[in-house]
């Protein structure tokens, strides 16, 4: 099985919303802060690792921008918890700051 087409921008819904397309992004105008992180991802395997650890944490909506090595997370978890969770991938990760709603 060879590599499939590249998926440079992945959007993930919380585990409870999987299978229900589009429902994971509801409430984007809610009070949940949106945080942006750098994660040294080089391939789809890296972005899959980010997806796994964030789903395991729960209570998050997130977007992965693989070409720019950024993860944007909507969550009530504090920044330290989110950063430590991202570091569980074994990749270098750092907090870039709060992202304004778009």
Secondary structure as UniProt FT lines:
FT   STRAND          9..12
FT   HELIX           15..17
FT   TURN            18..19
FT   TURN            21..22
FT   HELIX           23..25
FT   TURN            26..29
FT   STRAND          34..39
FT   HELIX           44..57
FT   STRAND          60..65
FT   TURN            66..69
FT   STRAND          70..75
FT   HELIX           79..87
FT   TURN            88..89
FT   STRAND          93..98
//
